[in-house]
Each structure stands twice: as C-alpha cells, then as structure tokens.
Amino acid sequence: MNSIRLGLESISALLAALGDPQKRMGAVIHVAGTNGKGSVCALLQSALSNTHSNLKIARFSSPHLLHPSDSTTINGTAIAEETRQDFLLQISRTGLKATSFEIEAAVAFAWFAAEGVDASVVEVGLGGRLDATNMFADALCVITLLGLDHTEFLGDAIEAIAREKAGIVHPGSRGCVLGAQSFEKAERVVEEWAQTMNCALFHVNSVVASLDQAGSDPTQFQRVEGALFDQQVHINLPLLGHHQRDNLAIALATLSTFYIVYPKFPKPADSALLIAGIEATKWRGRLEFISIPGLPQTSQKRVLADGAHNSQGAVALRQFIDSFDPAAAKNRKILWVFACKQGAKQRTDALVSTLFRKGDSVWVTSFETPEGMPWVTSALGEEVWECVEAVFGSGRVNVRMFDDGVASVVAALKEEKVLEAEDGTLVVFCGSLYLMASLHRFLEKE
C-alpha cells in the first residue's frame, strides 16, 4: 500500500507474523520530534558505534536518501539489498497489507533482531503515538524540537502535535529526554504526559560555542562545549549551524542517561571514544558544503546544500547563511536552487518568505519521486513562482525555471560561469530532503 496511514494495527499484525522482532533489538533509543531527530540519531549511532566497536549498534531513520536501504544500518553499514529482498519476501508471504513505511520498519526490525544487535536507535517516521515505530514498551525516549509541521496528520495546534509526539512514552519507558523547546505549551504537554506515564523526565543542558575558535573552519565544523556525564567536554562538531548545537545537547543528554537506564550496557571509562564518534558523524544534506565536478576549485565553499523543508528549518538555514562569514554576509549575492514538495502551499510560503530576499536569484527545479514513495512529487515551477510573486511582488526576485532537475541546473552553473565571478555568489540548494537526494544521486554519477 503506497500511502501515508497512521495507526498501529497493521504494523502490530505484521511484526507478530515475523515473530515480534521489536522485542529483540537490544537497548532501544526511540527518537521523536519535528526537527533534529535525524541528526540526533546520527550522532547517537556514531558515538555508540565508535565507543563499542565490538558491539552491534543499529539505526533506523527516515526518509531514506538515495535508496530505502540507507535507512537501515548496523554500525553505519546499510542492509545488503539481497538481505533486504529476503525480508521483503517473508513479509509478502504473510499476506498482510501494509504501507511502504510499515514494511521498511518491519524489514529493519527483523534484520536487527536476526543480527542480534546490542542497541538500536530508532527515528519516528511521522508523529509518534500512531507511528509504525511506536512498538517499544520500555525504550529510552527522546523528544527533539517540536513545531508546526504535517498539520494535516497531527493537528494544527502545537499542543495537539506535542501530544502525538509524546505518545512514544509508555508506562514502562525507561525515561524521556526532552530537548529545549520554542513553544512553552509543547514542553508542558510532554512534561504532563511523562508524569501521567510515571516516566522520569530528563531535561537538556545547553551546548555553546567554545571561546577558543582559533584555526576552526566554519564550513567544516564548529567548536563547542557541553556536558557529558556531568563533565564539561569540548567537541569539534561536524554538523553546522546553531541548531545543531541544540541537537548535540540532546545527544549528550541521551548518552549520559543511556548508561543509567541501561545499567547492563558497558559504560566507557571516559568520554574520549564517545566524543571521537560524535566528531566522525556524517549526515548528508544538512548544511553541507559540496564540490561539484567541473566547477572551479575555488567554488568548493560556495555551494551549500540543506534539506530545510519547514519553517524552523528555514530559520536555521537563513541564520547560518547570515552568520558563517559575517564580513561577506551583508553584500553576498545568493542564488537559490529550490524545489519543494507538492501540496504543501503553507509550508512553501514559509520557506520563501524566510529564506529569500529582494534581489536574490531563484532557480526553481524539481526532484525525482523517491523510491517506494509515489505520493511524494515535486511542486510545479509555476506554483513556486506564484508564491514568490505573492510574497515579494512582481520582479523583485529573479525567478527561472529548470524543469529537467539537478542536471540542468548544474549545466547552467557551468555554462554561465556563475561561480567564477568575483562577487562571491553563494549557491544554495534547498527546499526538500528529496532535492538533497537528487543532488547526491547526480554527484555519484559524475
């Protein structure tokens, strides 16, 4: 079944038919939130895998980037396609109907159980309470930044969304790590639900920029300091942007809590290996400076890719652009390469009004429909153009259409020698994680 459908009946039946693998996934960390949950999961798996190299640390995230197998990894290695197909065949033989997300979750859980993983980091797909991943009675729960997104499924009030996200917390949950929130109402809803579930709530200490930034490269990492095991630690965080400090703060609090609520899991003698794992985290399509073959080497720090696709993500992207090189920010020319999901006008309006400025250039393009998700399509260029005109007025932003996707955009960048100009133009690919997938797919072919 190729659609979004929230509810636990189908996934419960499917997992039961597979022998309830979700009960054999080791120490589980279950992560919900509107923004940042993927980054937190990436940080956690990298830290734990590096620290416990003799153990198996699994991760299930969504959406996938290039292929469905991207979402399902053990110690950073994706499930082999042959293995994935074997599990898909097992699922097919059950005769049970399920959505593509339910099927991918079932594949992941079955593989993790078969491999005898020691710990699993599981990212919620959509919401929490009725999400297909909400099958863990005793996990350590984590809730990242909450905001107004997917309102057609979760409700159009922040309290309603917070109730859905908090639904991953159960009476047997080992604890709930709650990240800093923009909406006080959302924080209060989660706190009240945790109390109702008699679940210990762990708040997060902030991560701040280190005073010593000598030798740091803001296009590669940021030097920060935060608390791990009640000690101050210094970290070269490879995930860029102020918002990633908040995500790191959640990851550090989760790691500190993890060894308390899972006392049989071997706690490291010191934090050095955990920190090294964090510093080795890779998370493509999030404030990532990229190099495009065929463009001048000097352009390597002038092409930025970020999957910001909602209001909070757009604010984070804009803040980073305005701050990573303050001396150049005032007069910097920006060329936006933009594609977004169809059928989300309110979200598109928020992206356009937050990111663009009068005088900017916007090249509207498209992304390929992701494998296994036929309901996800790219918005038409005319729709985005109309939105830009409505926000800024006619001709205030220079809009061009590139209907043939990333390849046509890159061809134009080369032909028009955009990055050879001395005006410091910054090219920013953004608007959707699916555009990030199309971009990386193109780069892999080059």
Salt bridges, closest charged atoms under 4 A:
ASP20 OD2 - LYS23 NZ 3.80
GLU81 OE1 - HIS67 NE2 3.51
GLU81 OE2 - ARG84 NH1 3.15
GLU102 OE1 - ARG5 NH2 2.99
GLU104 OE2 - ARG84 NH2 2.58
GLU115 OE1 - LYS56 NZ 3.12
ASP138 OD2 - ARG174 NH2 3.69
ASP149 OD1 - ARG347 NH2 2.84
GLU159 OE2 - LYS185 NZ 3.70
GLU164 OE2 - ARG129 NH2 3.08
GLU184 OE2 - ARG188 NH1 3.61
GLU187 OE2 - HIS203 ND1 3.83
GLU191 OE2 - HIS203 NE2 3.45
ASP217 OD2 - LYS301 NZ 2.95
GLU288 OE1 - HIS440 NE2 2.89
ASP322 OD1 - ARG318 NH2 2.87
ASP349 OD2 - LYS345 NZ 2.98
GLU368 OE1 - ARG441 NH1 3.51
GLU371 OE1 - HIS67 NE2 3.84
GLU416 OE2 - ARG400 NH2 2.98
ASP423 OD2 - LYS333 NZ 3.79
GLU444 OE2 - ARG284 NH1 3.86
